[in-house]
Amino acid sequence: MSEVPLFKVTIDNITVEVPAGTSILEAARKIGGDVAPPAMCFYSKLKGSGGKCRTCLVEVNKGSEKDPRPMPKLVASCRTTVMDGMEVKNITSPKVIDARAGVVEFLLLNHPLDCPICDQAGECHLQDLSYEHGKEGTRYEFQRRTFKKHDLGPYIQLHMTRCIMCFRCVYTADQLTNKREHGVLDRGDHAEIATFIEKSLDNDFIGNVIDVCPVGALTDKTFRFKNRVWFLKPLNAHRDCPKCSGKVTLWNRGDEVYRVTARKDEWGEVEEWICNDCRFEKKQTSDWVIEGPREISRQSVISQGHYAGTVGTVLPTETFEAVNAGRQPHLLLDIHDVSKVNKPEVQLSAINGPSHSNNFKD
């Protein structure tokens, strides 16, 4: 077999060599940092993904050595392959910065401002995108579109109102499961992700649609409203699983496992797909072999607790005692003796679905 030739491409004045057929986005990721354009729909492990969200637009000011003419318009870097001698501008191009801000504004036209109650808050790619590339205000004056809720089964909650139509979940179901039960219905501004006749998504690997969703449109029903991700401690763990690799990230608070997710790389993409048994059924620390703390980007709010080492793998200490030389509070009441609410022996992670007052009745 003949070897694939290497092309030299310069992105933001940094030159890198990549094999022919590589997209501009993947070449930029080899350089890393701010040189890599953001992507809300492209997913390197899903065939056919990309070209939907337009957040990865870049300016090509030199096509190649053979044809140095610039491309007349901004191009989607996830769908444009490199040529030898190509020169690309990302963060060094005012056109790109202005166009990306417009794309972010467009994505936020109908997106609800429900970050305070959304389980994706703290690890939402749309939050990061709007903070880094968006604008402060919006010019949209019309009523935002809303959709009725669809029941997707016991594990997955769909909030179509939050969806940005990246199609990642559709590609995941197509390529990981035997039969896809959901897809895109209707057209234009009426298009939505749904099942045709309210079918349940219960395939062994369908839980991966939660991990690939860049916003809070698809969330874990077993984790909803139970905790914030920045209060939890991500730990690498594994188990012997006959269906998948068994390599996961546990999200603990003390010894309590609140949720299980697949491990993700620096671009927020799943490293190895995991099955529903590992994700939804194994919620005890004893089910897993703990490897150690998961490395999280220092820019992420999740890393604010400085959990590396032994911090976060044990139950939190009493704050008052720590700041009061070990003395117990004198004027504060023990709420458990007075109200019998929020019983310490009730584990929130073991409750099926969001906790309710019925869970604490005598």
C-alpha positions in Angstrom: 0.0 0.0 0.0 1.2 3.5 -0.9 1.8 5.9 2.0 -0.6 8.8 2.5 1.2 12.0 1.7 1.7 14.7 4.4 0.4 18.2 3.8 1.8 21.3 5.5 -1.0 23.6 6.7 -0.5 26.9 8.6 -3.2 27.9 11.0 -2.9 31.2 12.9 0.8 31.4 11.9 1.5 27.9 13.3 2.5 25.2 10.8 1.7 21.5 11.2 2.0 18.4 9.0 -1.1 16.2 8.6 -2.1 13.3 6.3 -4.0 14.1 3.1 -7.8 14.0 3.7 -7.5 15.6 7.2 -10.0 18.4 7.9 -8.9 21.8 8.9 -10.6 21.3 12.3 -8.7 18.1 13.0 -5.4 19.7 11.9 -6.1 22.7 14.3 -6.7 20.2 17.1 -3.2 18.8 16.6 -1.9 22.3 17.4 -4.4 22.6 20.3 -5.4 25.6 22.4 -7.3 28.5 21.0 -6.1 27.6 17.5 -8.7 24.8 17.4 -12.1 26.2 16.4 -15.1 25.3 18.6 -17.5 22.6 17.4 -21.0 21.9 18.5 -22.1 19.3 15.9 -18.8 17.7 14.7 -17.8 14.5 16.5 -14.7 12.6 15.3 -16.1 9.2 16.3 -19.4 9.7 14.5 -19.4 9.2 10.7 -21.3 11.9 8.9 -21.3 14.4 11.7 -20.4 18.1 11.2 -21.5 20.9 8.9 -24.7 21.7 11.0 -23.8 24.4 13.6 -21.3 26.6 11.7 -19.4 27.5 14.8 -16.2 26.2 13.4 -16.0 28.7 10.5 -12.5 29.8 9.5 -11.0 32.0 6.8 -8.7 30.4 4.2 -6.5 33.2 2.9 -4.4 30.8 0.8 -5.8 27.7 -0.8 -2.6 25.8 -1.5 0.9 26.1 -3.0 -0.5 25.2 -6.5 -3.5 27.5 -6.2 -2.7 30.3 -3.7 -6.0 32.1 -4.2 -8.0 32.7 -1.0 -11.4 31.1 -0.6 -14.1 33.8 -1.2 -16.2 32.9 1.9 -15.6 31.6 5.4 -15.7 27.8 5.4 -16.7 25.1 7.9 -13.4 23.7 9.1 -15.0 20.4 10.0 -16.0 19.7 6.4 -13.1 21.3 4.5 -10.0 19.2 3.9 -6.5 20.6 4.0 -4.3 21.2 0.9 -0.5 21.4 0.8 0.6 24.9 1.7 -2.9 26.0 2.8 -3.0 29.0 5.2 -5.9 29.4 7.6 -7.0 32.1 10.0 -9.1 31.4 13.0 -8.7 33.6 16.1 -6.4 36.0 14.0 -9.3 36.8 11.6 -11.7 39.6 12.5 -14.2 38.1 10.0 -14.2 34.8 11.8 -14.6 36.4 15.2 -17.6 38.5 14.0 -19.2 35.6 12.2 -18.8 33.2 15.1 -20.5 35.8 17.4 -23.4 35.9 15.0 -23.6 32.1 14.9 -23.7 32.0 18.7 -26.5 34.6 18.7 -28.4 32.5 16.2 -28.0 29.3 18.4 -29.3 31.2 21.4 -32.4 32.6 19.6 -34.7 29.9 20.9 -32.6 28.4 23.7 -34.2 29.0 27.1 -32.3 30.7 29.8 -32.8 27.9 32.3 -29.2 27.3 33.3 -30.0 27.5 37.0 -32.2 24.4 36.8 -30.5 22.6 33.9 -28.4 19.5 34.8 -26.0 20.3 32.0 -24.9 23.6 33.7 -21.2 23.5 34.5 -20.3 21.2 31.6 -22.4 22.7 28.8 -20.6 23.3 25.6 -23.1 26.1 24.7 -22.4 27.9 27.9 -18.6 27.8 27.1 -19.2 28.8 23.5 -21.4 31.8 24.5 -18.9 32.9 27.1 -15.9 32.7 24.9 -17.4 33.7 21.5 -20.8 35.3 22.1 -22.1 38.7 22.8 -23.7 40.2 25.9 -27.2 40.9 24.5 -29.6 39.6 22.0 -31.6 41.4 19.3 -34.4 38.7 19.2 -37.7 40.2 20.2 -40.1 37.4 19.3 -41.5 34.6 21.3 -39.2 31.6 21.6 -40.3 28.3 20.3 -41.3 25.6 22.7 -42.1 21.9 22.3 -44.1 19.4 24.2 -42.2 16.8 26.2 -41.6 13.3 24.8 -41.3 10.2 27.0 -38.1 8.4 25.9 -38.2 5.7 28.6 -37.0 5.3 32.2 -33.4 6.6 31.7 -33.4 9.5 29.3 -35.2 12.8 29.5 -35.6 14.9 26.4 -36.0 18.7 26.6 -36.5 19.6 23.0 -36.8 23.3 23.8 -33.0 23.3 24.6 -32.0 21.4 21.5 -29.8 23.1 18.9 -30.3 20.4 16.2 -26.7 19.1 16.1 -27.9 15.6 15.1 -25.3 13.9 17.3 -27.8 11.8 19.1 -29.3 10.6 15.8 -25.9 9.6 14.5 -25.0 7.8 17.8 -28.2 5.8 17.7 -27.7 4.9 14.1 -24.1 3.7 14.5 -24.2 2.2 18.0 -27.6 0.5 18.2 -29.4 -2.2 16.3 -32.5 -0.1 15.6 -32.9 3.6 15.9 -36.2 4.7 17.5 -35.8 8.5 17.3 -34.9 11.0 14.7 -35.8 14.4 13.2 -39.5 15.2 12.6 -40.9 18.1 10.6 -39.0 20.8 8.8 -37.6 24.3 9.2 -38.3 26.0 12.6 -40.8 23.1 13.4 -38.0 20.5 13.2 -37.5 18.5 16.4 -35.8 15.4 17.8 -38.5 12.9 18.8 -39.8 9.4 18.5 -42.6 8.9 16.0 -45.0 7.0 18.4 -43.6 7.7 21.8 -41.3 4.7 21.8 -38.9 4.0 24.6 -35.2 4.2 23.9 -33.9 1.1 25.7 -31.0 -0.3 23.6 -28.0 -1.4 25.5 -25.9 1.5 24.3 -28.5 4.2 23.9 -27.4 6.0 27.1 -24.4 7.4 25.1 -26.8 9.9 23.5 -26.6 11.7 26.9 -22.8 12.1 26.6 -22.7 13.3 23.1 -25.4 16.0 23.6 -23.6 19.4 23.8 -26.5 21.0 25.7 -29.1 20.0 28.2 -31.5 18.5 25.7 -30.8 14.9 26.7 -30.2 14.3 30.4 -29.9 11.3 32.8 -33.2 10.7 34.6 -31.4 8.9 37.4 -29.4 12.1 38.1 -31.8 14.9 37.4 -31.9 17.6 40.1 -29.9 15.6 42.6 -26.7 17.7 42.6 -24.5 20.1 40.7 -21.5 18.8 38.8 -19.1 21.2 40.5 -20.1 19.7 43.9 -19.2 16.2 42.7 -15.8 14.6 42.4 -15.0 12.9 39.1 -13.0 9.7 39.5 -11.6 7.2 37.0 -13.0 3.7 37.6 -13.4 0.4 35.8 -15.1 -2.9 36.1 -15.2 -6.2 34.2 -18.2 -5.7 31.9 -19.1 -8.3 29.2 -20.8 -5.6 27.0 -18.3 -2.7 27.0 -14.9 -1.6 28.1 -16.1 -0.8 31.6 -13.9 2.3 31.8 -16.0 5.1 33.2 -15.9 8.3 35.2 -17.7 8.2 38.5 -19.2 11.4 39.9 -19.1 11.0 43.7 -19.8 13.0 46.7 -18.0 11.2 49.5 -18.7 7.5 49.1 -22.0 8.1 47.2 -22.1 7.6 43.4 -24.5 10.1 41.9 -23.9 9.3 38.3 -21.7 7.4 35.9 -20.5 8.7 32.5 -18.1 7.7 29.8 -14.6 9.2 29.9 -14.2 12.2 27.7 -11.1 13.7 26.1 -10.0 17.4 26.0 -12.5 18.1 23.2 -15.4 16.8 25.2 -15.7 13.6 23.0 -16.3 10.1 24.5 -13.1 8.0 24.6 -14.9 4.7 24.8 -18.6 4.0 24.6 -20.2 2.4 27.6 -23.3 0.3 28.1 -26.5 1.1 30.0 -25.7 -1.4 32.8 -22.5 0.5 33.7 -24.2 3.9 33.3 -27.5 3.4 35.1 -27.3 0.2 37.2 -23.9 0.3 38.9 -24.4 3.1 41.4 -22.4 1.7 44.3 -18.7 2.5 44.9 -18.2 -1.2 45.6 -19.2 -2.0 42.0 -16.1 -0.3 40.7 -12.3 -0.4 41.0 -11.3 3.2 41.7 -8.2 4.4 39.7 -8.0 7.9 41.0 -9.2 11.5 40.4 -10.1 12.4 36.8 -8.1 15.3 35.3 -10.4 18.2 34.5 -9.4 21.3 32.7 -8.4 24.1 35.1 -10.8 26.4 33.3 -13.7 24.3 34.1 -15.9 25.1 37.1 -15.8 21.4 38.1 -12.1 21.8 39.0 -12.7 24.7 41.4 -12.8 22.3 44.4 -9.2 21.2 43.9 -10.1 17.6 44.3 -6.8 16.0 43.1 -5.4 13.6 45.6 -7.5 12.4 48.6 -9.7 15.5 48.7 -13.2 14.7 47.6 -12.9 11.0 48.0 -14.1 11.2 51.6 -17.2 12.9 53.1 -16.9 16.7 53.6 -15.8 18.0 57.0 -18.0 20.2 59.1 -17.2 23.8 58.1 -18.2 25.4 61.4 -15.8 23.1 63.4 -13.0 23.8 61.0 -13.2 27.6 61.5 -14.2 27.5 65.2 -11.1 25.6 66.5 -13.0 22.3 66.6 -15.9 23.6 68.9 -19.5 22.6 68.2 -22.0 25.4 67.4 -23.9 26.6 70.5 -26.8 28.6 69.0 -27.6 26.5 65.9 -30.2 23.7 66.0 -29.9 20.2 64.6 -32.6 20.4 62.0 -33.0 16.6 61.9 -34.2 16.5 65.5 -36.7 19.3 64.9 -38.2 18.8 61.5 -37.4 15.1 60.6 -36.7 16.3 57.1 -33.6 15.4 55.0 -32.8 12.4 57.0 -29.1 11.7 56.9 -29.7 8.0 56.3 -31.5 8.6 53.0 -29.1 8.4 50.1 -30.3 10.8 47.3 -28.4 8.9 44.7 -30.3 5.7 45.4 -33.7 7.4 44.8 -35.2 6.6 41.4 -35.6 10.1 39.8 -35.7 13.5 41.6 -36.1 13.4 45.4 -39.6 14.3 46.7 -41.1 14.9 50.1 -42.6 11.4 49.9 -39.1 10.0 50.3 -38.7 11.5 53.7 -42.0 10.6 55.3 -42.0 8.4 58.4 
